[in-house]
Amino acid sequence: MIIKAEQKNTRQTSRKVRLVVDVIKKMSIVDAINQLAVMNRKSSLLVLKVIRQAVANATNNFGLAVADLEIDNIVVNDGPALKRWRAVSRGRAHTILKRTCHVRVDLKTKKEVKASEIVKKVEAVKEVPAKAEVKTEVKKEVVKKSQEAIKLDRSKSQAAKLQGSGKGQANKLIQSQKKGSK
C-alpha cells in the first residue's frame, strides 16, 4: 500500500530542494527525520513537514505504525515561476524568475505487513477507543526518537529566527538542545 502527501507551489527552487531530498531518499523514516532536523537548509523544513504529513496520513487514515512504513519515493517537480522585473540603467529592465516547486512523498508498507492486516488494524482502531490502545516497546522507542527529532527541528527554527534578528544566540540555543537530548 502506498501513502502519499504533497506540498504544492512552495516558494523554493526545485534544485535546492533536490539537494536535501537526495540525502534522505534511502533512509528509514526515523533516520530521515533526525537528519532533516539537523540540516542547515531552508528546504529541510519543507521536506520534514511533508514527511510528517505522510506519516500522519498513514497512522490516522490506515492505522499503520511508523515502524511498518518506509520511504518509497520522494519527487520534486518544478512549479510555476513568478515573473518579476528589476530596473537597471538606461531605463531598461531585467527579468527575474521566482521559481516554485512541488514536493511529493510516497510511503509504502514493509513487505511483512499484508493488506488483510491493514484492514484489521483499521477496523480495530474504529471499534476500540483510543485509550485502550496498547503500545509495544518498539513503537515507544520510535515515538521517542521522532519526538527528539521534532525538538531539534523546533530549536533549529528558533535559532533561525534569532539569526535573522541578529542576536547571535542561535548556536548556544542549538548546543543546549543537543546536550539536553542526549
Buried (B, 14 or more C-beta within 10 A) or exposed (E): BEBBBBBEEBEBBBEBBBBBBEBBEEBBBBBBBBBBBBBEBEBBBBBBBBBBBBBEBBBEEBBBBBBBBBBBEBEBBEBEEEEEEEEEEEEEEEEEEEBBBBBBBBBBBEEEBEEEBBEEBBEEBEEEEEEEEEEEEEBEEBBEBBEBBBBBBEBBEBBBEBBEEEEEEBEEBBEEBEEEEE
